[in-house]
Amino acid sequence: MKLEDYPFQIDCTVRWGDMDANGHVNNTVYYRYFENARVEIFQELIKERPQTQIGPVLAYMNCHFVKPISFPDKVVVGTRVKSLGRTSIVLEHLIHSEQVGVAAHGESVIVIFDFDSKRKIPLPFALKDKLLSV
């Protein structure tokens, strides 16, 4: 796993408050790093958000912890599209720390959801095309 294999990257600063009683970043913060990356991707892809009741919703997420991160540090969260289904998007994430290298990796499964009908819907073609270019 190499950071350069993940075309979409964001920087995150490790904060003192991210650490737990054991002196390393709490495991829940890794999920927040993944969330930050997902939000950035969708903001990048959907620059003008139409007034609609359709949007991305997290359906599943996992994280494999490789090495602990501690304050002070900076991390880069790399993300790439692993696969596109009829109604879902699977994103792969990699957290790379300046201090320890690869610290974690995981996946997020996103579905496109219609909030009016309260059900998932097929990926819009325009979004699918944009995701394939990431």
C-alpha positions as CSV (number, residue, x, y, z in Angstrom):
1,M,0.0,0.0,0.0
2,K,1.5,3.3,-1.2
3,L,0.0,6.7,-0.8
4,E,0.6,7.6,-4.4
5,D,-1.8,4.8,-5.4
6,Y,-4.7,6.9,-3.9
7,P,-5.5,9.8,-6.3
8,F,-7.6,11.9,-3.9
9,Q,-5.7,13.1,-0.8
10,I,-6.4,15.4,2.1
11,D,-4.2,16.6,4.9
12,C,-5.2,16.3,8.5
13,T,-3.4,17.6,11.6
14,V,-3.3,15.4,14.6
15,R,-4.7,17.4,17.6
16,W,-3.8,16.9,21.2
17,G,-7.4,16.2,22.0
18,D,-7.4,13.3,19.5
19,M,-5.4,11.2,21.8
20,D,-6.7,8.8,24.4
21,A,-5.4,7.8,27.9
22,N,-2.9,5.4,26.2
23,G,-1.1,8.4,24.6
24,H,-2.1,7.6,21.0
25,V,-4.9,8.8,18.6
26,N,-8.2,7.2,19.7
27,N,-9.5,4.6,17.2
28,T,-12.7,6.7,16.6
29,V,-10.6,9.5,15.1
30,Y,-9.4,7.3,12.3
31,Y,-13.0,7.0,11.2
32,R,-13.3,10.8,11.4
33,Y,-10.3,11.0,9.0
34,F,-12.1,8.7,6.6
35,E,-15.2,10.8,7.0
36,N,-13.3,14.0,6.2
37,A,-12.0,12.4,3.0
38,R,-15.5,11.3,1.9
39,V,-17.0,14.7,2.5
40,E,-14.2,16.4,0.6
41,I,-14.6,14.0,-2.4
42,F,-18.4,14.7,-2.6
43,Q,-17.9,18.4,-2.2
44,E,-15.3,18.3,-5.0
45,L,-17.5,16.2,-7.3
46,I,-20.8,18.0,-6.6
47,K,-19.6,21.6,-6.6
48,E,-23.1,23.0,-7.0
49,R,-25.5,21.0,-4.8
50,P,-28.9,21.0,-6.4
51,Q,-31.9,21.5,-4.2
52,T,-32.8,17.8,-4.0
53,Q,-33.7,15.2,-1.5
54,I,-31.1,12.8,-3.0
55,G,-27.6,12.4,-1.5
56,P,-24.8,10.1,-0.4
57,V,-25.3,8.1,2.8
58,L,-22.7,5.9,4.6
59,A,-23.9,2.3,4.7
60,Y,-20.8,0.6,6.0
61,M,-17.2,1.4,7.1
62,N,-14.2,-0.6,8.4
63,C,-10.7,0.2,9.5
64,H,-7.6,-1.9,9.9
65,F,-5.2,-0.3,12.4
66,V,-1.6,-0.8,11.4
67,K,0.4,1.6,13.6
68,P,-0.6,4.0,16.4
69,I,-0.4,7.7,15.7
70,S,0.5,10.3,18.4
71,F,0.5,14.0,18.8
72,P,2.3,15.9,17.2
73,D,1.9,14.6,13.7
74,K,0.3,15.2,10.4
75,V,-1.5,12.6,8.3
76,V,-2.6,12.4,4.7
77,V,-5.7,10.4,4.0
78,G,-5.6,8.9,0.5
79,T,-8.8,7.7,-1.1
80,R,-9.6,5.9,-4.3
81,V,-12.7,4.3,-5.8
82,K,-12.6,0.6,-5.4
83,S,-15.8,-0.3,-7.1
84,L,-19.1,1.1,-8.3
85,G,-22.3,-0.9,-8.0
86,R,-25.8,-0.2,-9.2
87,T,-26.7,1.8,-6.0
88,S,-23.4,1.8,-4.1
89,I,-19.8,3.2,-4.2
90,V,-17.0,1.5,-2.4
91,L,-14.1,3.8,-1.4
92,E,-10.7,2.6,-0.1
93,H,-8.9,4.8,2.3
94,L,-5.2,4.9,3.5
95,I,-4.0,7.0,6.4
96,H,-0.3,7.9,6.1
97,S,1.4,9.5,9.0
98,E,4.5,11.7,8.7
99,Q,5.9,10.0,11.8
100,V,5.1,6.3,11.3
101,G,4.1,5.8,7.7
102,V,1.0,3.7,6.9
103,A,-1.1,3.9,10.0
104,A,-4.4,2.4,8.8
105,H,-6.5,1.5,5.8
106,G,-10.2,0.8,5.4
107,E,-13.3,1.0,3.2
108,S,-16.4,3.0,3.1
109,V,-19.6,1.9,1.3
110,I,-21.8,4.8,0.2
111,V,-25.3,4.5,-1.2
112,I,-27.2,7.2,-3.0
113,F,-30.4,7.7,-1.0
114,D,-33.7,9.3,-1.8
115,F,-34.8,11.0,1.4
116,D,-38.3,11.5,0.2
117,S,-39.0,7.8,-0.6
118,K,-36.6,6.6,2.2
119,R,-34.8,4.2,-0.1
120,K,-31.6,3.8,-2.0
121,I,-31.6,4.6,-5.7
122,P,-29.3,3.8,-8.7
123,L,-26.2,6.0,-9.0
124,P,-26.8,8.9,-11.3
125,F,-24.8,8.6,-14.5
126,A,-23.2,12.0,-14.1
127,L,-21.9,11.0,-10.6
128,K,-20.7,7.6,-11.9
129,D,-18.7,9.4,-14.7
130,K,-17.1,11.8,-12.1
131,L,-16.2,8.9,-9.8
132,L,-14.6,6.9,-12.6
133,S,-12.3,9.9,-13.2
134,V,-11.0,10.0,-9.6
